[in-house]
Amino acid sequence: MKLLQQRLSQYDLPQRVKAMGVYPYFRAIESDQDTEVIVNGKKVLMFGSNSYLGLTNHPEVKEASRKAIEVYGTGCAGSRFLNGTLDIHLQLEEMLARFVGKEEALVYSTGFQVNLGVVPALTGRNDTILLDDSDHASIIEGSRLAFSKVLKYAHNNMESLEHKLLHCDPEHVKLIVVDGIFSMEGDIVKLPDIVRLSKQYNASIMVDDAHALGVIGEHGSGTASHFGLTDEVDLIMGTFSKSLASIGGFIASDKDTINFLKHHSRPLIFSASITPASAASVVAALTIIKREPERIEKLWELTRKAHQAFKHLGFDTGHSETPIIPLYVRDDIKTMQMTQILLERGIFTNPVLSPAVKKEDTLIRFSLMATHTHEQLDYAIDTIAQVSRELGVIE
């Protein structure tokens, strides 16, 4: 056996967890992404989706995708830089720029690719990237590709951020990169405080709004809009795989920044374009979001109800204030057991284990969609409470 295979064969944690009957990953869904899905031939309620506005199976979104295939085919056969830019990509970029309040936007093939492509392209050897300790993995990976110094500060802790800023070279670029809504904790970044510190220390700000678009801000336009700070944030990043019902991602900023990224961001230049169907579905989703504000209103109605119920039952939900509700279990095995039992009882949730969170912070990630009914939510909360009592997660 070769050395590589020998090393990899020693990794047997998934096999051991499968033997215990609690392996929680790669569960095959046999239906569309809705509030109810089919797993192993059985209907279960979906409370593990990032489709916050429930648009992934909207008739207009699906029809837009079909029409795009008829006009453009199934793929672009190249990168945006060379032969893979369609007029529909340009239309989408104009819509996105207007949506988040920036001069221009640039579409990438995935949200992960955006952070891989933007963070290292903007900073050099003598610059500093400052990250929240709970930033998404794509931000962390993007920072690893940079030649810059990378500093992490304690989660949403402004004293910690200022302490890091004090140690930065005042003559070089400082880029603060943060999630708008943190994907596991469900809390919102303290953007007003970050803006204040950025002015004091001459730093730039990039906000990852993957989980904020369609959730907060005017018409769901994100974190900067939520706080009325759009002009104070230098770059706004977003994905299409959550509220926008597709796959892909974008960065929005001023014209000079976008121009630079178009010619220096390697994941953009050397990756194939998003498919015509993907682009068209986002165009349709943006149109629906603006036309139907009641979707966001319903999402927040359910969110307030769920938060109140879980706290009343004694769950530890941390600092969450959004449709992402962490139910802290703080035990790896118990978290996987809880996930499996819930699935058997008709509730699909996501277990979050290390390295997505610290080992002492393992949790069940419960997320809401605007299309959930109150009856579905009631059943889910009651079932989760029952299972949690059985496992000793709550009293």
C-alpha positions in Angstrom: 0.0 0.0 0.0 1.3 3.5 -0.9 2.1 5.9 1.9 -0.9 8.2 1.1 -3.4 5.4 1.0 -1.9 3.9 4.2 -2.3 7.2 6.0 -5.9 7.8 4.7 -7.0 4.2 5.6 -6.3 5.0 9.3 -9.2 7.5 9.3 -12.1 5.4 10.4 -14.2 7.8 12.5 -17.1 7.7 10.0 -17.1 3.9 10.0 -17.2 3.8 13.8 -20.1 6.3 13.9 -22.0 4.3 11.2 -21.6 1.2 13.3 -23.3 3.0 16.2 -26.2 3.8 13.9 -26.0 7.6 14.3 -24.0 8.7 11.3 -25.7 12.1 10.4 -24.3 13.1 7.0 -25.0 12.6 3.3 -28.7 11.8 4.0 -30.2 11.4 0.5 -33.3 13.6 -0.1 -35.7 12.1 -2.7 -37.8 15.2 -3.4 -37.6 18.9 -3.9 -36.3 21.3 -1.2 -39.5 22.2 0.5 -40.9 22.3 4.1 -41.6 18.6 3.7 -39.1 16.3 2.0 -38.8 12.6 1.4 -36.0 10.6 3.0 -35.8 6.8 2.7 -39.3 6.9 1.2 -40.7 8.7 4.3 -42.0 12.2 4.5 -40.2 14.4 7.1 -40.4 18.0 8.0 -37.4 20.0 6.8 -35.9 22.2 9.5 -32.4 22.0 8.2 -32.6 24.1 5.0 -31.0 27.4 4.1 -33.9 28.2 1.7 -35.1 30.9 4.1 -37.8 32.3 1.8 -38.9 28.9 0.4 -38.2 29.9 -3.2 -36.3 26.8 -4.5 -39.4 25.2 -5.9 -41.4 28.4 -6.7 -43.1 28.0 -10.1 -41.6 31.3 -11.5 -38.1 30.3 -10.5 -38.4 26.9 -12.1 -39.9 28.3 -15.3 -37.1 30.9 -15.6 -34.6 28.1 -15.4 -36.3 26.1 -18.1 -36.5 29.1 -20.4 -32.8 29.9 -19.9 -31.9 26.4 -20.9 -33.9 26.7 -24.1 -32.2 30.0 -25.0 -28.6 29.4 -23.8 -28.2 25.6 -23.3 -27.1 23.9 -20.2 -23.6 25.5 -19.6 -21.2 28.2 -20.7 -18.2 26.0 -21.5 -15.8 28.5 -20.1 -14.9 31.2 -17.5 -16.4 34.7 -17.2 -13.0 36.1 -18.2 -13.0 34.5 -21.7 -16.0 32.9 -23.4 -18.4 32.3 -20.4 -20.1 35.7 -20.0 -23.7 35.8 -21.1 -26.0 38.9 -21.2 -28.0 37.3 -18.5 -24.9 37.3 -16.2 -24.6 41.1 -16.8 -28.3 41.6 -16.2 -28.0 39.7 -12.9 -25.0 41.7 -11.8 -26.9 45.0 -12.4 -29.8 43.7 -10.3 -27.5 42.6 -7.5 -25.7 45.9 -7.4 -29.0 47.8 -7.1 -30.3 45.2 -4.5 -27.5 45.8 -2.1 -26.8 49.4 -2.9 -23.4 49.3 -4.5 -22.0 50.6 -7.8 -21.3 47.2 -9.4 -21.4 43.5 -8.7 -19.4 40.5 -10.0 -20.9 36.9 -10.1 -18.8 33.9 -9.2 -19.6 30.2 -9.7 -20.2 29.6 -5.9 -20.3 31.6 -2.7 -17.3 29.7 -1.5 -15.4 30.8 -4.6 -16.2 34.4 -3.9 -14.4 34.4 -0.6 -11.5 32.3 -2.0 -11.2 34.8 -4.9 -11.8 38.2 -3.2 -10.0 38.0 0.2 -6.5 37.1 -1.1 -6.8 39.3 -4.2 -7.3 42.5 -2.3 -4.5 42.2 0.3 -0.7 42.0 -0.1 2.3 40.9 1.9 2.4 43.8 4.3 -1.3 44.0 4.8 -3.5 42.5 7.5 -6.8 40.5 7.3 -8.9 40.6 10.5 -11.4 37.8 11.0 -14.1 37.0 13.5 -13.4 33.8 15.3 -16.7 32.4 14.0 -16.4 33.5 10.4 -17.4 30.9 7.7 -14.9 28.3 6.5 -14.8 29.9 3.1 -13.5 33.2 4.6 -10.9 31.3 6.6 -9.7 29.4 3.4 -9.6 32.6 1.5 -7.4 34.2 4.1 -5.0 31.2 3.9 -4.4 31.9 0.3 -3.4 35.5 1.0 0.2 36.5 1.6 -1.1 38.9 4.3 -0.9 38.6 8.0 -4.2 37.1 9.4 -5.5 38.0 12.9 -8.6 36.5 14.5 -10.6 38.3 17.2 -13.1 36.8 19.7 -16.5 36.3 18.3 -18.5 39.6 18.0 -16.1 41.1 20.7 -15.2 44.6 19.8 -12.6 45.0 22.5 -10.8 42.0 21.0 -11.1 43.5 17.5 -9.7 46.9 18.7 -6.8 45.1 20.4 -5.9 43.5 17.1 -6.3 46.7 15.2 -3.9 48.4 17.6 -1.2 46.0 16.5 -1.6 46.6 12.8 0.7 48.7 10.7 -1.1 52.0 10.2 0.6 52.5 6.8 -0.8 49.3 5.2 -4.2 47.9 4.3 -6.4 46.4 7.0 -9.4 44.4 5.8 -12.0 43.3 8.3 -14.0 40.3 7.0 -17.1 39.3 8.9 -20.3 37.3 8.5 -23.5 39.4 8.5 -25.5 36.7 10.2 -23.2 34.0 11.6 -24.2 30.7 10.0 -24.1 28.5 13.1 -24.7 30.8 16.0 -27.5 32.8 14.3 -26.5 36.1 15.8 -25.9 39.4 13.8 -22.6 41.1 13.5 -22.1 44.3 15.5 -21.6 46.2 12.4 -22.1 49.8 13.8 -19.2 49.1 16.2 -17.1 47.7 13.4 -17.7 50.7 11.3 -16.7 53.0 14.1 -13.5 51.1 14.6 -12.8 51.0 10.9 -12.9 54.8 10.7 -10.7 55.1 13.8 -8.1 52.7 12.4 -8.5 53.4 8.7 -9.6 49.8 7.9 -11.9 48.5 5.1 -14.9 46.2 5.7 -16.1 43.2 3.8 -19.4 41.6 5.0 -20.4 38.1 4.0 -24.2 38.2 3.7 -24.7 34.6 2.7 -27.3 34.1 5.5 -28.5 37.7 5.7 -29.8 38.2 2.2 -33.6 37.7 2.1 -33.6 37.8 5.9 -32.7 41.3 7.1 -32.4 44.8 5.6 -34.8 46.6 3.3 -36.5 44.0 1.0 -34.0 41.5 2.5 -31.0 43.4 1.1 -28.7 42.4 4.0 -26.8 43.5 7.0 -25.5 46.9 5.9 -29.0 47.9 4.9 -30.3 46.5 8.2 -28.1 49.0 10.1 -28.4 51.8 7.6 -24.6 51.5 6.9 -24.5 50.5 3.2 -22.2 53.4 2.3 -19.8 52.6 5.2 -19.2 49.0 4.1 -16.7 48.5 1.3 -17.6 45.1 0.0 -20.8 43.0 0.3 -20.6 39.3 -0.5 -23.6 37.0 -1.0 -24.5 33.5 -2.2 -27.4 32.3 -4.3 -27.8 28.9 -2.5 -29.8 30.3 0.4 -32.7 32.7 -0.1 -31.9 33.2 -3.8 -32.8 29.6 -4.6 -29.9 28.6 -6.9 -26.1 28.2 -6.8 -23.4 30.8 -7.2 -22.2 33.9 -5.5 -21.3 37.5 -5.9 -19.3 40.4 -4.6 -20.6 44.0 -4.7 -18.5 47.1 -4.3 -17.3 50.3 -6.0 -16.3 50.3 -9.7 -12.6 50.4 -9.1 -12.7 47.4 -6.7 -14.8 45.3 -9.1 -12.6 46.3 -12.0 -9.5 45.1 -10.1 -11.2 41.8 -9.1 -12.2 41.1 -12.7 -8.6 41.0 -13.7 -6.9 39.6 -10.6 -9.3 37.2 -8.8 -8.0 33.7 -9.9 -11.1 31.7 -8.9 -13.2 34.0 -11.1 -10.7 33.9 -14.0 -10.1 30.2 -13.9 -13.5 28.8 -13.0 -16.4 28.1 -15.3 -19.4 30.5 -15.2 -22.6 29.6 -13.4 -25.1 27.9 -15.6 -27.7 30.0 -17.5 -30.4 28.2 -15.5 -28.7 29.2 -12.3 -28.4 32.9 -13.3 -32.0 33.0 -14.5 -33.4 31.5 -11.3 -31.6 34.2 -9.2 -33.1 36.9 -11.5 -36.5 35.4 -10.8 -35.9 35.1 -7.1 -34.8 38.7 -6.7 -38.0 39.8 -8.6 -40.2 37.7 -6.2 -38.4 39.0 -3.1 -39.1 42.6 -4.0 -42.6 41.9 -5.1 -43.6 39.8 -2.1 -42.3 41.4 1.2 -44.8 39.3 3.1 -42.4 36.4 2.7 -39.9 38.0 5.0 -42.6 39.1 7.4 -43.8 35.5 7.7 -40.3 34.3 8.2 -39.9 36.7 11.1 -43.3 35.8 12.6 -42.2 32.2 12.7 -38.7 33.1 14.0 -40.1 35.1 17.0 -42.5 32.2 17.8 -39.7 29.6 17.7 -37.3 31.6 19.8 -39.9 32.2 22.5 -40.9 28.5 22.6 -37.4 27.1 22.8 -36.3 29.5 25.5 -39.5 28.7 27.5 -38.7 25.0 27.3 -35.2 25.6 28.7 -33.1 25.3 25.5 -29.7 27.1 25.3 -30.0 29.0 22.1 -26.9 31.2 22.7 -27.1 34.7 21.2 -29.2 33.8 18.2 -31.8 36.4 17.0 -32.5 35.1 13.5 -34.2 32.2 11.7 -31.0 30.2 12.5 -31.5 28.8 15.9 -28.7 26.8 17.6 -29.9 24.2 20.1 -26.8 23.6 22.1 -26.2 20.0 23.1 -22.4 20.3 23.9 -21.8 16.6 23.4 -20.8 15.0 20.1 -22.4 11.6 20.5 -25.6 13.0 22.0 -25.9 15.5 19.2 -25.7 12.7 16.6 -28.1 10.6 18.5 -30.6 13.4 18.7 -30.3 14.1 15.0 -31.0 10.4 14.2 -34.0 10.1 16.6 -35.5 13.3 15.2 -35.2 12.0 11.7 -36.9 8.8 12.7 -39.7 10.9 14.2 -40.2 13.0 11.1 -37.9 16.0 11.7 -34.9 16.8 9.6 -32.3 18.9 11.4 -28.6 19.4 11.1 -25.9 18.4 13.6 -23.0 20.8 13.9 -19.9 19.3 15.3 -16.2 20.2 15.3 -14.6 21.8 13.3 -17.6 23.8 12.3 -17.9 24.8 16.0 -15.7 24.3 19.0 -16.0 20.8 20.6 -17.7 22.2 23.6 -20.3 24.0 21.4 -21.8 21.1 19.4 -25.4 21.9 18.5 -28.5 21.0 16.6 -29.0 23.7 13.9 -32.7 24.5 13.5 -33.5 26.8 10.6 -36.8 28.2 9.4 -38.4 28.9 6.0 -41.1 31.5 5.3 -43.2 28.7 3.9 -43.3 26.6 7.1 -46.8 26.5 8.6 -47.5 27.2 12.3 -48.7 23.6 12.6 -45.4 22.2 11.2 -43.4 24.5 13.6 -45.5 23.4 16.6 -45.0 19.7 15.8 -41.2 20.2 15.4 -40.9 22.1 18.7 -42.9 19.5 20.6 -40.9 16.6 19.1 -37.5 18.2 19.7 -38.5 18.9 23.3 -39.6 15.3 23.8 -36.4 13.9 22.4 -34.3 16.4 24.3 -35.8 15.3 27.6 -35.2 11.7 26.7 -31.5 12.4 26.1 -31.1 14.7 29.1 -30.5 17.8 26.9 -33.2 19.7 28.8 -35.0 18.9 32.0 
